[in-house]
């Protein structure tokens, strides 16, 4: 079994229901999130050159549970499809746990 390289627990969002991150008036669906990082979809909204690696950005995460979290961070990676931001301050673990429980309850039901 491969060793996990990530330092923080990560939430992967279902394709049809994702939290979002807002920068000004622009809203981007979140692909995955951890306490210290966010990967969000830019495809169809921005080109990769709209995001500058190492540049700082401020925004707000809108979680599926209805909570919001202001964030500050720097871009660490940009692809044609997504941008990854490393956060200056961690998202509270309680919020992450609540969001994770919501996703499990909502999307992992056996029908």
mmCIF file of the C-alpha atoms, coordinates in Angstrom:
data_MODEL
# 
_entry.id   MODEL 
# 
loop_
_atom_site.group_PDB 
_atom_site.id 
_atom_site.type_symbol 
_atom_site.label_atom_id 
_atom_site.label_alt_id 
_atom_site.label_comp_id 
_atom_site.label_asym_id 
_atom_site.label_entity_id 
_atom_site.label_seq_id 
_atom_site.pdbx_PDB_ins_code 
_atom_site.Cartn_x 
_atom_site.Cartn_y 
_atom_site.Cartn_z 
_atom_site.occupancy 
_atom_site.B_iso_or_equiv 
_atom_site.pdbx_formal_charge 
_atom_site.auth_seq_id 
_atom_site.auth_comp_id 
_atom_site.auth_asym_id 
_atom_site.auth_atom_id 
_atom_site.pdbx_PDB_model_num 
ATOM 1   C CA . UNK A 1 1   ? 0.000   0.000  0.000   1.00 0.00 ? 1   UNK A CA 1 
ATOM 2   C CA . UNK A 1 2   ? 1.345   3.444  -0.955  1.00 0.00 ? 2   UNK A CA 1 
ATOM 3   C CA . UNK A 1 3   ? 2.094   5.882  1.823   1.00 0.00 ? 3   UNK A CA 1 
ATOM 4   C CA . UNK A 1 4   ? -0.240  8.887  2.024   1.00 0.00 ? 4   UNK A CA 1 
ATOM 5   C CA . UNK A 1 5   ? 1.688   12.061 1.140   1.00 0.00 ? 5   UNK A CA 1 
ATOM 6   C CA . UNK A 1 6   ? -0.945  14.586 2.218   1.00 0.00 ? 6   UNK A CA 1 
ATOM 7   C CA . UNK A 1 7   ? -0.687  16.300 5.583   1.00 0.00 ? 7   UNK A CA 1 
ATOM 8   C CA . UNK A 1 8   ? -4.404  17.065 5.943   1.00 0.00 ? 8   UNK A CA 1 
ATOM 9   C CA . UNK A 1 9   ? -7.655  15.171 5.496   1.00 0.00 ? 9   UNK A CA 1 
ATOM 10  C CA . UNK A 1 10  ? -9.217  15.982 2.124   1.00 0.00 ? 10  UNK A CA 1 
ATOM 11  C CA . UNK A 1 11  ? -12.873 16.097 1.071   1.00 0.00 ? 11  UNK A CA 1 
ATOM 12  C CA . UNK A 1 12  ? -13.617 15.185 -2.564  1.00 0.00 ? 12  UNK A CA 1 
ATOM 13  C CA . UNK A 1 13  ? -16.935 16.619 -3.732  1.00 0.00 ? 13  UNK A CA 1 
ATOM 14  C CA . UNK A 1 14  ? -19.483 14.721 -5.853  1.00 0.00 ? 14  UNK A CA 1 
ATOM 15  C CA . UNK A 1 15  ? -19.681 15.944 -9.457  1.00 0.00 ? 15  UNK A CA 1 
ATOM 16  C CA . UNK A 1 16  ? -23.246 17.232 -9.220  1.00 0.00 ? 16  UNK A CA 1 
ATOM 17  C CA . UNK A 1 17  ? -23.109 18.958 -5.828  1.00 0.00 ? 17  UNK A CA 1 
ATOM 18  C CA . UNK A 1 18  ? -20.054 20.935 -4.846  1.00 0.00 ? 18  UNK A CA 1 
ATOM 19  C CA . UNK A 1 19  ? -19.173 23.651 -2.397  1.00 0.00 ? 19  UNK A CA 1 
ATOM 20  C CA . UNK A 1 20  ? -17.905 26.831 -4.046  1.00 0.00 ? 20  UNK A CA 1 
ATOM 21  C CA . UNK A 1 21  ? -15.233 29.435 -3.543  1.00 0.00 ? 21  UNK A CA 1 
ATOM 22  C CA . UNK A 1 22  ? -15.990 33.062 -4.359  1.00 0.00 ? 22  UNK A CA 1 
ATOM 23  C CA . UNK A 1 23  ? -13.441 35.686 -5.385  1.00 0.00 ? 23  UNK A CA 1 
ATOM 24  C CA . UNK A 1 24  ? -15.255 38.982 -5.786  1.00 0.00 ? 24  UNK A CA 1 
ATOM 25  C CA . UNK A 1 25  ? -18.222 38.336 -8.056  1.00 0.00 ? 25  UNK A CA 1 
ATOM 26  C CA . UNK A 1 26  ? -16.779 35.125 -9.533  1.00 0.00 ? 26  UNK A CA 1 
ATOM 27  C CA . UNK A 1 27  ? -17.841 31.728 -8.183  1.00 0.00 ? 27  UNK A CA 1 
ATOM 28  C CA . UNK A 1 28  ? -15.913 28.489 -8.765  1.00 0.00 ? 28  UNK A CA 1 
ATOM 29  C CA . UNK A 1 29  ? -16.962 24.914 -7.899  1.00 0.00 ? 29  UNK A CA 1 
ATOM 30  C CA . UNK A 1 30  ? -14.596 23.183 -5.468  1.00 0.00 ? 30  UNK A CA 1 
ATOM 31  C CA . UNK A 1 31  ? -13.189 19.837 -6.593  1.00 0.00 ? 31  UNK A CA 1 
ATOM 32  C CA . UNK A 1 32  ? -11.584 19.047 -3.240  1.00 0.00 ? 32  UNK A CA 1 
ATOM 33  C CA . UNK A 1 33  ? -10.700 20.826 -0.037  1.00 0.00 ? 33  UNK A CA 1 
ATOM 34  C CA . UNK A 1 34  ? -8.531  20.280 3.027   1.00 0.00 ? 34  UNK A CA 1 
ATOM 35  C CA . UNK A 1 35  ? -7.900  22.458 6.047   1.00 0.00 ? 35  UNK A CA 1 
ATOM 36  C CA . UNK A 1 36  ? -4.977  24.098 4.246   1.00 0.00 ? 36  UNK A CA 1 
ATOM 37  C CA . UNK A 1 37  ? -5.847  23.840 0.551   1.00 0.00 ? 37  UNK A CA 1 
ATOM 38  C CA . UNK A 1 38  ? -8.541  24.160 -2.085  1.00 0.00 ? 38  UNK A CA 1 
ATOM 39  C CA . UNK A 1 39  ? -8.618  22.836 -5.635  1.00 0.00 ? 39  UNK A CA 1 
ATOM 40  C CA . UNK A 1 40  ? -11.317 24.494 -7.714  1.00 0.00 ? 40  UNK A CA 1 
ATOM 41  C CA . UNK A 1 41  ? -12.544 24.241 -11.287 1.00 0.00 ? 41  UNK A CA 1 
ATOM 42  C CA . UNK A 1 42  ? -11.658 27.108 -13.650 1.00 0.00 ? 42  UNK A CA 1 
ATOM 43  C CA . UNK A 1 43  ? -12.417 25.334 -16.934 1.00 0.00 ? 43  UNK A CA 1 
ATOM 44  C CA . UNK A 1 44  ? -15.167 27.175 -18.807 1.00 0.00 ? 44  UNK A CA 1 
ATOM 45  C CA . UNK A 1 45  ? -14.726 30.346 -16.727 1.00 0.00 ? 45  UNK A CA 1 
ATOM 46  C CA . UNK A 1 46  ? -11.060 31.341 -16.893 1.00 0.00 ? 46  UNK A CA 1 
ATOM 47  C CA . UNK A 1 47  ? -7.938  30.477 -18.799 1.00 0.00 ? 47  UNK A CA 1 
ATOM 48  C CA . UNK A 1 48  ? -4.913  29.309 -16.795 1.00 0.00 ? 48  UNK A CA 1 
ATOM 49  C CA . UNK A 1 49  ? -3.138  32.625 -17.416 1.00 0.00 ? 49  UNK A CA 1 
ATOM 50  C CA . UNK A 1 50  ? -5.842  34.361 -15.345 1.00 0.00 ? 50  UNK A CA 1 
ATOM 51  C CA . UNK A 1 51  ? -4.225  32.783 -12.253 1.00 0.00 ? 51  UNK A CA 1 
ATOM 52  C CA . UNK A 1 52  ? -0.681  33.621 -11.215 1.00 0.00 ? 52  UNK A CA 1 
ATOM 53  C CA . UNK A 1 53  ? 1.376   31.073 -9.276  1.00 0.00 ? 53  UNK A CA 1 
ATOM 54  C CA . UNK A 1 54  ? 2.589   32.499 -5.917  1.00 0.00 ? 54  UNK A CA 1 
ATOM 55  C CA . UNK A 1 55  ? 0.062   35.349 -6.071  1.00 0.00 ? 55  UNK A CA 1 
ATOM 56  C CA . UNK A 1 56  ? -2.114  35.857 -2.971  1.00 0.00 ? 56  UNK A CA 1 
ATOM 57  C CA . UNK A 1 57  ? -5.906  35.753 -3.235  1.00 0.00 ? 57  UNK A CA 1 
ATOM 58  C CA . UNK A 1 58  ? -8.727  36.409 -0.753  1.00 0.00 ? 58  UNK A CA 1 
ATOM 59  C CA . UNK A 1 59  ? -12.120 34.784 -1.038  1.00 0.00 ? 59  UNK A CA 1 
ATOM 60  C CA . UNK A 1 60  ? -14.951 32.997 0.711   1.00 0.00 ? 60  UNK A CA 1 
ATOM 61  C CA . UNK A 1 61  ? -15.756 29.277 0.758   1.00 0.00 ? 61  UNK A CA 1 
ATOM 62  C CA . UNK A 1 62  ? -19.470 28.464 0.703   1.00 0.00 ? 62  UNK A CA 1 
ATOM 63  C CA . UNK A 1 63  ? -19.907 24.983 2.184   1.00 0.00 ? 63  UNK A CA 1 
ATOM 64  C CA . UNK A 1 64  ? -22.816 22.643 1.423   1.00 0.00 ? 64  UNK A CA 1 
ATOM 65  C CA . UNK A 1 65  ? -23.757 22.760 5.128   1.00 0.00 ? 65  UNK A CA 1 
ATOM 66  C CA . UNK A 1 66  ? -24.580 26.456 4.728   1.00 0.00 ? 66  UNK A CA 1 
ATOM 67  C CA . UNK A 1 67  ? -21.490 27.810 6.489   1.00 0.00 ? 67  UNK A CA 1 
ATOM 68  C CA . UNK A 1 68  ? -19.064 30.304 4.997   1.00 0.00 ? 68  UNK A CA 1 
ATOM 69  C CA . UNK A 1 69  ? -15.348 30.691 5.663   1.00 0.00 ? 69  UNK A CA 1 
ATOM 70  C CA . UNK A 1 70  ? -13.177 33.610 4.587   1.00 0.00 ? 70  UNK A CA 1 
ATOM 71  C CA . UNK A 1 71  ? -9.878  32.408 3.165   1.00 0.00 ? 71  UNK A CA 1 
ATOM 72  C CA . UNK A 1 72  ? -6.512  33.856 2.164   1.00 0.00 ? 72  UNK A CA 1 
ATOM 73  C CA . UNK A 1 73  ? -3.925  31.907 0.255   1.00 0.00 ? 73  UNK A CA 1 
ATOM 74  C CA . UNK A 1 74  ? -1.472  31.636 -2.594  1.00 0.00 ? 74  UNK A CA 1 
ATOM 75  C CA . UNK A 1 75  ? -1.824  29.793 -5.873  1.00 0.00 ? 75  UNK A CA 1 
ATOM 76  C CA . UNK A 1 76  ? 0.512   26.792 -5.934  1.00 0.00 ? 76  UNK A CA 1 
ATOM 77  C CA . UNK A 1 77  ? -0.639  25.096 -9.166  1.00 0.00 ? 77  UNK A CA 1 
ATOM 78  C CA . UNK A 1 78  ? -2.652  25.930 -12.277 1.00 0.00 ? 78  UNK A CA 1 
ATOM 79  C CA . UNK A 1 79  ? -3.777  23.536 -15.027 1.00 0.00 ? 79  UNK A CA 1 
ATOM 80  C CA . UNK A 1 80  ? -6.164  23.921 -17.956 1.00 0.00 ? 80  UNK A CA 1 
ATOM 81  C CA . UNK A 1 81  ? -8.967  22.621 -15.725 1.00 0.00 ? 81  UNK A CA 1 
ATOM 82  C CA . UNK A 1 82  ? -8.247  23.742 -12.172 1.00 0.00 ? 82  UNK A CA 1 
ATOM 83  C CA . UNK A 1 83  ? -6.335  25.948 -9.761  1.00 0.00 ? 83  UNK A CA 1 
ATOM 84  C CA . UNK A 1 84  ? -4.958  24.943 -6.365  1.00 0.00 ? 84  UNK A CA 1 
ATOM 85  C CA . UNK A 1 85  ? -4.644  27.418 -3.521  1.00 0.00 ? 85  UNK A CA 1 
ATOM 86  C CA . UNK A 1 86  ? -2.578  26.867 -0.341  1.00 0.00 ? 86  UNK A CA 1 
ATOM 87  C CA . UNK A 1 87  ? -4.301  28.619 2.567   1.00 0.00 ? 87  UNK A CA 1 
ATOM 88  C CA . UNK A 1 88  ? -2.508  30.885 5.036   1.00 0.00 ? 88  UNK A CA 1 
ATOM 89  C CA . UNK A 1 89  ? -4.801  29.782 7.894   1.00 0.00 ? 89  UNK A CA 1 
ATOM 90  C CA . UNK A 1 90  ? -6.456  26.415 8.309   1.00 0.00 ? 90  UNK A CA 1 
ATOM 91  C CA . UNK A 1 91  ? -10.179 25.952 7.897   1.00 0.00 ? 91  UNK A CA 1 
ATOM 92  C CA . UNK A 1 92  ? -11.474 24.838 11.324  1.00 0.00 ? 92  UNK A CA 1 
ATOM 93  C CA . UNK A 1 93  ? -11.479 21.055 11.715  1.00 0.00 ? 93  UNK A CA 1 
ATOM 94  C CA . UNK A 1 94  ? -15.031 21.154 13.100  1.00 0.00 ? 94  UNK A CA 1 
ATOM 95  C CA . UNK A 1 95  ? -16.311 22.734 9.875   1.00 0.00 ? 95  UNK A CA 1 
ATOM 96  C CA . UNK A 1 96  ? -14.438 20.164 7.788   1.00 0.00 ? 96  UNK A CA 1 
ATOM 97  C CA . UNK A 1 97  ? -15.861 17.290 9.858   1.00 0.00 ? 97  UNK A CA 1 
ATOM 98  C CA . UNK A 1 98  ? -19.400 18.663 9.634   1.00 0.00 ? 98  UNK A CA 1 
ATOM 99  C CA . UNK A 1 99  ? -19.107 19.048 5.849   1.00 0.00 ? 99  UNK A CA 1 
ATOM 100 C CA . UNK A 1 100 ? -17.722 15.509 5.517   1.00 0.00 ? 100 UNK A CA 1 
ATOM 101 C CA . UNK A 1 101 ? -20.573 14.040 7.593   1.00 0.00 ? 101 UNK A CA 1 
ATOM 102 C CA . UNK A 1 102 ? -23.095 15.936 5.426   1.00 0.00 ? 102 UNK A CA 1 
ATOM 103 C CA . UNK A 1 103 ? -21.612 14.500 2.225   1.00 0.00 ? 103 UNK A CA 1 
ATOM 104 C CA . UNK A 1 104 ? -21.584 10.949 3.602   1.00 0.00 ? 104 UNK A CA 1 
ATOM 105 C CA . UNK A 1 105 ? -25.177 11.263 4.825   1.00 0.00 ? 105 UNK A CA 1 
ATOM 106 C CA . UNK A 1 106 ? -26.432 12.836 1.602   1.00 0.00 ? 106 UNK A CA 1 
ATOM 107 C CA . UNK A 1 107 ? -24.510 11.001 -1.103  1.00 0.00 ? 107 UNK A CA 1 
ATOM 108 C CA . UNK A 1 108 ? -23.593 7.562  0.236   1.00 0.00 ? 108 UNK A CA 1 
ATOM 109 C CA . UNK A 1 109 ? -27.080 6.204  0.801   1.00 0.00 ? 109 UNK A CA 1 
ATOM 110 C CA . UNK A 1 110 ? -27.815 2.715  -0.414  1.00 0.00 ? 110 UNK A CA 1 
ATOM 111 C CA . UNK A 1 111 ? -31.025 2.814  -2.402  1.00 0.00 ? 111 UNK A CA 1 
# 
